[in-house]
Amino acid sequence: MKSEVVETLTSNFEAHAQQTENGIEFWLARDLQHLLGYGKWDNFQNVISKAKTACEVSGHDVADHFADVGKMVELGSGSQREIDDVMLTRYACYLIAQNGDPQKQEIAFAQTYFAIQTRRAELIQQRLLECERVTARKKLTETEKELSSVIYEQTGDNKNFGLIRSKGDTALFGRSTEQMKSHWQVPVKRPLADFAPTIILKAKDFATEITIHNARQHEMDTERAISKEHVTNNAAVRNTLLERGIRPESLPPAEDVKKVERRLASEDKKALKNPDALE
């Protein structure tokens, strides 16, 4: 396919992309029909039907990707008439392209175009999730540093922090820190939190924030008092997770957060050197 044809088709497909109020990208089937080289709506409806079946077979909710809507069109007399149309997500367009006539030049282009667009969206989503986890880990580190300071200020012994945190882990996981490190196969000298999934990082952070607040509010000045508070808070967070069907100790470990951090930094550096690589 010639480069000028590719540029024209790309421009046409992107020109017809629209967004909902929530920022969700979509195409209208009546527009896509012509972009894909189909002259008759009935013929294109057959392709949409096959795409819906493929969507259902893949385990996705058809209604999430194919939404029936009405569309007003101008008639020759100057009046208007409502016709059926369908709002299509990027994934829906991809499935339609996969089920279209492969001999059509537009279909061949669309198969690649929407495959790349879908993959790009997946990569963006993955990166956002990784950034969220790195941020949650940094937040927990800062919160734990604050708790350590509170313990030292109010008990005069900074060595108590490790013991208090360990008791909190036992209350949250129903297992000791060492047992969880063994379960998740965490290297001996690495913190358990570096391999914890995002929800656990946020759970630990929340419990620790409550401990800090109450330790200050009630002027707790012994390891025993702060430990009891921390255990109570972690147990309460654990109960909340269990009520929502989440058992902390049964969750799989996440990728080493240090590796994730290095990968994100490397990608940022490459993007700065070569912005076109993100296109």
N, C-alpha and C positions, 0 to 999 in steps of 0.2 A: 504494500500500500504506500503510495507516494506521500512524502512528508507534508505537502500542501493539503492533501486530502485529510490526513490525520489532524492537522491544525484546524481545518474547517470543521470537522466532526467534533473535535474537542470543544471548540468554541460554541457550537450549536448545543451540545449536551449541557455545558455549564451555564449557558444563557437561559436554559429552561429549568434549571434547578431553582427551587423556591424553599422558603423556610416558614415553619409555623411560628406562633408567638413564643413558643418555648425554645426556639432555635433548632428544631429538628428539620433536617434537610429532606425534601421530597420532590418527586416529579409527578405530573398528571399524566395518566395513561393516554389520553387523547393526544397530548403533545408527543409522548414517547412513541406512539403508533407511527407518526410520520417520521420521527427521527430514525426509527428502525426500518423504514422503507416499506411499511404496510399501507396499502391504499384503502382497504376495506376494514371497518371496525369489527365486523363479525369474525373475520380471519384473525384479527389481533386478539379478540376475546378468547379464542381457542388457545392461544399462546399463554394468555394470562391464567386461564384455567389450569393448564399444565404446571405453570409456575407456582400456583397456589398449592397444588398437590405436592410438589417438590418441597415447598415450605413446610407443609404439615408433616411430611415424612422425615424431614430433618429435625423435627422436634420443636419447631418454633410455632408460636400462635399466629395463625394467618391474619387475624384481625389487627395484629400489631404492625403488619407490613403492607396490608392491602385494605384501604378504607374507602368504602363506597361514598361518593359525593355527587351532588348535582352541579351542573355547569350551564349558565345561560349563553346562548349563541344567537347571533343576529341572523334573521331570515331576510330573503330578498325584498320582502315587502316593507322592511324597516322594523317589523315587530321582532319579539324575542321568544325563544322556546327553550325550555330546560331539557338537557340531555344527561344521560348517565355518564359518570366519569369515575376514576379511581385514583386516590392519592397513594403513591408508591414510595416506600423507603428505598434507600440505596440498595439494600439487600434484595428487595423485591425486584428492582430493575435488573440486578445481577441474575436472578433466577429466570426472569423473562428472557434475557439475552441468551441464557444457557438453553432455553427451550425454543428459541426462534429458529428460523431458516438459516442454516450455516452458510448457504450460498450467497446470502445477501451481504454485501460489503459492510453495511451499517451494523449488522448483527455481529460480524467478526470483530469489528472495532469495539462495539459495546461490551462484548464478553471480556475483553482485556481491560477496557476502561473501568468498568464497575468492579472487576476483580481487584484491580489496583486500588480503587477508591475504598472498597470494603476492607482490604488489608491495611490501608493507611489508617482507617478509623480504629481498627483493632490495635494497631501499634500505639496510637495516641492514647487509647483507653488504658493499655498496659502501662505506658509511661506515667500516666496520671496516678495509677494505683501504686506504682513503685515510688513516686515522689511523695505520695501520702504516707507510705510506710516509713520512708526515711525521715520525714518531718515528725511523725509520731515517735520515732526512736529518739530523735534529738530532744523532743519535748520531754519525754520520760527521763532522759539524762539530766536535764535542767531541774526537773521537779525533784528527782532523787538527791541532787546536790543541795537543793533547798532544805529537804528533810534532814540531810546530814548536818547542815548548819544549825537547824532548829534543835536537833538532838544534842549537839555540842554546847550550844548556848544555854540550854535548859537543864542538861544533866552533867555537863562538864567532862563528858567522855565520848570522844568521836568513834571509839571502837565499837560502840553499841549499834552503829548503823547497819553493819553487815548482818548482825544477829536479828535485828528488827525486820530488815528486808527479807531475810530467809523465812522468818515466821509468817510474813505476809504471803510469800510464795506458797507455803504449805497450805494456808487458808484458801488461797485462790485456786490452786491445782488439786488439792487433796493429796499432794505428794510433795516431798521436799525438793529444794532447788537441785540437789545432786541427783535425785531420782529422775527429775524432768530432764536434766542435762543428759543423762544416760539414755532416757527414752527418745530424745530428739537427736542423739548422737552429736552433742555439742562438744567441741574440743575443751579439754580440762581448763585451760587458762582463759577461755572466752566467756563473756557474760551470757546468761540464758536469754536475755532480752534481745540480743543480736540475731536470734533465730526465731523469735516469736512473731506470729502473724499480726497484722495491724490491729485487729480487734483486741488482742491480748495486751498489746502495748498501750492502747487507750484505756483498757480496763485497769491495768496496773497504775497508770498515770492518775486516773480518777480516784482510785482508792488512796493513793499517796497524797493527792491534793487534800482530801478530806482529813487525813491524818495530820497534815501540816496545820490546817485550819483549827482543828480541835485541840491539838497539842498547844498551840499558842493561846487559843481562846480560854482553855482551862488551866493554863500554866503548868502543864505536866512536867515534873522535874526528875522523873526516874525512868530507867529503861523499862521497867515492868509496866508502868502506866502507858507509855507510848507504844510498847509492843502490843498490849491488850487492845489499844485503840486501833492499831494497824491491822491486827488480826480480825477485829470486828468489821472493819471497813472492807477488807478483802473478801471476807466470808459473805458480806452483804452483796458485793459485786458478783461473786460466784453464784449466789442464789438467783440473782437477776438473769445471769447468762443461762443458768439451768432452766429457768422458767421459760426462756425463749428457745429452748432446744439446743443450746450451745454448751458442750462439756469441754472446758478448757484443756484438760489433760488428754482429750481424745483428738484434738486438732492436730493436723500434721505440721511439722516445722516449716518455716518459710526459708527462702534463700538467705544466706549470710548477708546481713544488711550492709556490711562493709563492701562486699562485692557489688551490690546494687548501687551503692553510692559512687563507687569508682566508675561503674559503667555509665551512669547518668552524667558524671563529670566529663568522661571521655566523649560522649555523644554531644554534649554542649560545646566542647572544644572543637570538634569536627564541624559542627554547624556554624560556628563563628568563622572558621577558615573557609568553609565551602557551603554557603547558604543553599546553593542549587541542589545539594545532596538530599535536602528535605523535600524537594518537589517530586 
